[in-house]
Amino acid sequence: MWSMYEVFAIVYSIMAVLDIIGNTFVILVVLRNQSMKTPVNYLLVNLAVADILVGIFFGIQFIITPTLKHPEGSTGDLLCKLITGGVPGWVGAVTSVFSLVAIAIERYFAVMYPHSQRGKLTMTKIVIFVVVSWFLAFLWAGVGFFMTVYNGELQSCVHSWPKDIYANVYTVGWTVVAGVMPLGIMGCLYARVVYRLWFKDQENEATQRALLRHRRRVTKLVIAVTVVYTFCWVPELTIYFLGFTGVIKLQAIHFNIASALVFLNSTVNPVVYSLQSSVFRRHFWNLVCCRDGPRMNSVNPDLRG
């Protein structure tokens, strides 16, 4: 019979390969095709970069590190902080969360205020969104760069807090930062967007109908990504919240399951794009077959979808 480690190692290995390859394809699809260079797709590129970071460092933490002799002392602590402890992967995971919030904001303004210059997403605003998402992620998840050390008895990288109260506060903070806050913002914004696109009377001109269909397709795509995020992150946050509040006793299996769910979230996003968007599917296929797809946008680039 396989041990728990061997089972999780196989699962993590499959997810790491799919994560890195799939999200690399997302980046190449957007950057290689002029028609894909839209504001929301640039934000999806930022999301893909964050997901690749998760794939690389979670892969190192859960697949490579357990098979090697890890140094101890100050060298071991430094390796845990920068590489083997998976801290950069958690920075990528939090960046994914903030990227989804940015995408929700973009969709809200694109649908609710299509002709307003104030809400129009320019390259400058995209850069600001990206920089802010990474800065906030480093600010929050970067705590691991200071708290992560190597524990020789457990033979793994762990958080070492001066007082238990700090660990409890940080855990509750995760519930707010990665759960309550982003889900609340995205839920409110997408509720208004869905009502506007599917339940409110629309103009009947042909161009308006075409634009409406385009906006619905894009909105369904990003909502699907948000739903996957919810199903993957809520159990993870719940496990840790119950553990640190004493409702359950956290064990290795809980940590593995919680991390696997976050890893899964980063892995399946490219699959969601393919299932929800025929345009992404076509460009994915062209990339796999080394074919150049059409590079001209069939939709007026000035019409934000």
C-alpha positions as CSV (number, residue, x, y, z in Angstrom):
1,M,0.0,0.0,0.0
2,W,1.2,3.5,-0.8
3,S,1.8,5.8,2.1
4,M,0.0,9.2,2.5
5,Y,3.1,11.0,1.4
6,E,3.4,8.9,-1.8
7,V,-0.2,9.5,-2.7
8,F,0.0,13.3,-2.1
9,A,3.4,13.4,-4.0
10,I,1.8,11.8,-7.1
11,V,-1.2,14.2,-6.8
12,Y,1.1,17.2,-6.4
13,S,3.3,16.1,-9.2
14,I,0.4,15.9,-11.7
15,M,-0.9,19.3,-10.5
16,A,2.5,20.9,-10.8
17,V,3.0,19.8,-14.4
18,L,-0.5,20.8,-15.4
19,D,-0.3,24.1,-13.5
20,I,3.0,25.3,-15.1
21,I,2.1,24.1,-18.7
22,G,-1.5,25.3,-18.6
23,N,-0.8,28.7,-17.2
24,T,2.2,29.2,-19.5
25,F,-0.2,28.5,-22.4
26,V,-2.5,31.2,-21.1
27,I,0.3,33.7,-21.1
28,L,1.4,32.8,-24.6
29,V,-2.1,32.8,-26.0
30,V,-2.7,36.4,-24.8
31,L,0.7,37.8,-25.7
32,R,0.9,36.1,-29.2
33,N,-2.6,37.1,-30.4
34,Q,-3.6,40.7,-31.0
35,S,-7.3,39.9,-30.5
36,M,-6.6,38.5,-27.0
37,K,-4.9,41.7,-25.8
38,T,-7.8,43.0,-23.9
39,P,-7.8,44.5,-20.3
40,V,-9.4,41.5,-18.7
41,N,-7.1,39.1,-20.5
42,Y,-4.0,41.1,-19.2
43,L,-5.4,40.6,-15.7
44,L,-5.8,36.9,-16.5
45,V,-2.1,36.9,-17.5
46,N,-1.2,38.3,-14.1
47,L,-3.4,35.6,-12.5
48,A,-1.5,33.0,-14.6
49,V,1.9,34.3,-13.5
50,A,0.8,34.0,-9.8
51,D,-0.6,30.5,-10.5
52,I,2.8,29.4,-12.0
53,L,4.5,30.7,-8.9
54,V,2.2,28.4,-6.8
55,G,3.0,25.5,-9.1
56,I,6.8,25.9,-8.8
57,F,7.1,26.5,-5.1
58,F,4.4,24.1,-3.9
59,G,6.0,21.5,-6.1
60,I,9.4,22.2,-4.4
61,Q,7.8,22.1,-1.0
62,F,5.7,19.0,-1.3
63,I,7.5,16.9,-3.9
64,I,11.2,17.7,-3.9
65,T,12.0,18.8,-0.3
66,P,10.7,15.6,1.4
67,T,13.0,13.5,-0.7
68,L,16.2,15.4,0.1
69,K,18.4,15.9,3.2
70,H,17.5,19.3,4.3
71,P,20.2,21.4,6.0
72,E,19.6,22.6,9.5
73,G,20.6,25.7,11.5
74,S,20.7,29.1,9.8
75,T,21.2,27.6,6.3
76,G,18.1,25.5,6.7
77,D,16.1,28.4,8.0
78,L,17.1,30.5,5.1
79,L,16.2,27.8,2.6
80,C,12.8,27.4,4.2
81,K,12.1,31.1,4.0
82,L,13.1,31.5,0.4
83,I,12.6,28.2,-1.4
84,T,11.7,24.9,0.4
85,G,9.0,26.4,2.8
86,G,6.8,27.4,-0.1
87,V,6.5,31.0,1.0
88,P,6.8,32.5,-2.5
89,G,4.0,30.1,-3.6
90,W,1.7,31.5,-0.9
91,V,2.6,35.0,-2.2
92,G,1.5,33.8,-5.6
93,A,-1.7,32.3,-4.1
94,V,-2.7,35.6,-2.4
95,T,-1.8,37.5,-5.6
96,S,-4.3,35.2,-7.4
97,V,-7.0,36.3,-4.9
98,F,-6.3,40.0,-5.4
99,S,-6.2,39.5,-9.2
100,L,-9.7,38.0,-9.1
101,V,-10.9,41.0,-7.2
102,A,-9.3,43.3,-9.8
103,I,-11.0,41.3,-12.6
104,A,-14.3,41.7,-10.8
105,I,-13.8,45.5,-10.6
106,E,-12.9,45.6,-14.3
107,R,-16.0,43.6,-15.3
108,Y,-18.1,45.8,-13.1
109,F,-17.0,49.1,-14.8
110,A,-16.9,47.5,-18.3
111,V,-20.6,46.4,-18.0
112,M,-22.1,49.1,-15.8
113,Y,-20.3,52.2,-17.2
114,P,-19.3,51.2,-20.7
115,H,-19.0,54.7,-22.0
116,S,-17.3,56.3,-19.0
117,Q,-13.7,57.3,-19.2
118,R,-13.4,57.1,-15.5
119,G,-14.0,53.4,-15.4
120,K,-12.1,52.5,-18.6
121,L,-9.2,50.2,-17.9
122,T,-6.1,51.7,-19.5
123,M,-2.6,50.1,-19.6
124,T,-1.6,52.5,-16.8
125,K,-4.4,51.2,-14.6
126,I,-3.6,47.6,-15.4
127,V,0.0,48.2,-14.3
128,I,-1.3,49.8,-11.1
129,F,-3.6,46.8,-10.5
130,V,-0.8,44.4,-11.0
131,V,1.7,46.2,-8.8
132,V,-0.8,46.7,-6.0
133,S,-1.9,43.0,-6.1
134,W,1.7,41.8,-5.8
135,F,2.5,44.5,-3.1
136,L,-0.4,43.5,-1.0
137,A,0.4,39.8,-1.4
138,F,4.0,40.3,-0.3
139,L,2.7,42.5,2.6
140,W,0.4,39.7,3.8
141,A,1.9,36.3,2.8
142,G,5.4,37.7,3.1
143,V,5.2,37.3,6.8
144,G,6.3,33.7,6.1
145,F,9.7,35.1,5.0
146,F,10.3,36.1,8.7
147,M,8.4,33.4,10.6
148,T,9.3,30.2,8.6
149,V,12.2,28.1,10.1
150,Y,13.3,24.5,9.7
151,N,12.3,22.1,12.5
152,G,14.7,19.2,12.8
153,E,12.4,17.1,14.9
154,L,9.5,17.4,12.4
155,Q,12.0,17.5,9.4
156,S,9.9,20.2,7.8
157,C,9.6,24.0,7.5
158,V,7.2,25.4,10.0
159,H,6.1,28.8,11.3
160,S,7.7,29.9,14.5
161,W,5.7,32.5,16.3
162,P,6.9,34.4,19.4
163,K,3.4,33.9,21.0
164,D,0.5,31.7,20.1
165,I,-1.8,34.7,20.0
166,Y,0.0,36.0,16.9
167,A,-0.6,32.7,15.1
168,N,-4.3,32.8,16.0
169,V,-4.6,36.4,14.8
170,Y,-2.8,35.6,11.6
171,T,-5.1,32.6,10.9
172,V,-8.2,34.6,11.5
173,G,-6.7,37.3,9.2
174,W,-6.3,34.7,6.4
175,T,-10.1,34.1,6.7
176,V,-10.7,37.8,6.2
177,V,-8.0,38.5,3.6
178,A,-8.5,35.4,1.4
179,G,-12.2,34.7,2.2
180,V,-14.6,37.2,3.6
181,M,-13.2,40.3,1.9
182,P,-12.6,39.1,-1.7
183,L,-15.8,36.9,-1.8
184,G,-17.9,39.8,-0.4
185,I,-16.5,42.2,-3.0
186,M,-16.8,39.8,-5.9
187,G,-20.3,38.7,-4.8
188,C,-21.6,42.2,-4.7
189,L,-20.0,43.3,-8.0
190,Y,-21.0,40.2,-10.0
191,A,-24.5,40.3,-8.7
192,R,-25.0,43.7,-10.2
193,V,-23.2,42.7,-13.4
194,V,-25.4,39.5,-13.8
195,Y,-28.5,41.5,-13.3
196,R,-27.5,44.1,-15.8
197,L,-26.5,41.6,-18.5
198,W,-29.2,38.9,-18.1
199,F,-32.2,40.5,-16.4
200,K,-32.4,44.1,-17.5
201,D,-33.9,45.2,-20.8
202,Q,-31.2,45.8,-23.4
203,E,-31.1,47.8,-26.6
204,N,-31.9,45.8,-29.8
205,E,-29.5,47.3,-32.3
206,A,-27.3,44.6,-34.0
207,T,-24.1,46.1,-32.7
208,Q,-25.5,46.3,-29.2
209,R,-26.6,42.7,-29.3
210,A,-23.2,41.5,-30.5
211,L,-21.5,43.5,-27.8
212,L,-23.9,42.1,-25.2
213,R,-23.1,38.5,-26.2
214,H,-19.4,39.3,-26.0
215,R,-19.7,40.7,-22.5
216,R,-21.8,37.8,-21.4
217,R,-19.2,35.3,-22.6
218,V,-16.4,37.1,-20.8
219,T,-18.4,37.6,-17.7
220,K,-19.4,33.9,-17.6
221,L,-15.7,33.0,-17.9
222,V,-14.5,35.1,-15.0
223,I,-17.5,34.1,-12.8
224,A,-16.6,30.4,-13.4
225,V,-13.0,31.2,-12.3
226,T,-14.4,32.8,-9.2
227,V,-16.7,29.9,-8.4
228,V,-13.7,27.5,-8.7
229,Y,-11.8,29.8,-6.3
230,T,-14.6,29.7,-3.8
231,F,-14.8,25.9,-3.8
232,C,-11.1,25.5,-3.4
233,W,-10.3,28.2,-0.9
234,V,-13.3,28.1,1.5
235,P,-12.6,24.5,2.7
236,E,-8.9,25.5,3.1
237,L,-9.7,28.5,5.2
238,T,-12.3,26.6,7.2
239,I,-9.9,23.9,8.1
240,Y,-7.3,26.3,9.5
241,F,-9.9,28.4,11.2
242,L,-11.4,25.4,13.0
243,G,-7.9,24.2,13.8
244,F,-6.6,27.3,15.4
245,T,-9.9,27.9,17.3
246,G,-9.6,24.5,18.8
247,V,-12.6,22.9,17.2
248,I,-10.4,20.3,15.5
249,K,-6.8,19.2,16.1
250,L,-4.7,20.0,13.1
251,Q,-2.7,17.1,11.7
252,A,-0.5,16.6,8.7
253,I,-3.5,15.3,6.6
254,H,-5.3,18.6,7.2
255,F,-2.4,20.6,6.0
256,N,-1.9,18.4,2.9
257,I,-5.6,18.6,2.0
258,A,-5.8,22.4,2.5
259,S,-2.6,23.0,0.4
260,A,-3.8,20.6,-2.3
261,L,-7.0,22.6,-2.7
262,V,-5.1,25.9,-3.1
263,F,-2.8,24.1,-5.6
264,L,-5.8,22.7,-7.4
265,N,-7.3,26.2,-7.8
266,S,-4.1,27.4,-9.6
267,T,-4.1,24.3,-11.7
268,V,-7.6,24.2,-13.1
269,N,-7.9,27.9,-14.1
270,P,-6.6,27.2,-17.7
271,V,-9.1,24.3,-17.9
272,V,-11.9,26.7,-17.0
273,Y,-10.8,29.1,-19.7
274,S,-10.9,26.3,-22.3
275,L,-14.3,25.0,-21.2
276,Q,-15.9,28.5,-21.0
277,S,-14.3,30.2,-24.0
278,S,-14.2,28.9,-27.5
279,V,-11.7,31.7,-28.3
280,F,-9.3,30.4,-25.7
281,R,-9.8,26.8,-26.9
282,R,-9.0,27.8,-30.5
283,H,-5.9,29.7,-29.5
284,F,-4.8,26.9,-27.2
285,W,-5.2,24.4,-30.0
286,N,-3.3,26.6,-32.4
287,L,-0.5,26.9,-29.9
288,V,-0.3,23.2,-29.3
289,C,-0.2,22.5,-33.0
290,C,2.3,25.3,-33.6
291,R,-0.1,27.1,-35.9
292,D,-0.5,30.9,-36.2
293,G,-4.2,31.8,-35.6
294,P,-5.8,35.0,-36.9
295,R,-4.2,38.0,-35.3
296,M,-6.8,40.6,-36.2
297,N,-9.6,41.3,-33.8
298,S,-13.1,40.7,-35.2
299,V,-14.6,42.9,-32.5
300,N,-14.0,46.6,-32.5
301,P,-11.1,47.1,-30.1
302,D,-12.6,50.3,-28.7
303,L,-15.6,48.4,-27.5
304,R,-14.7,47.1,-24.1
305,G,-16.1,43.6,-23.4
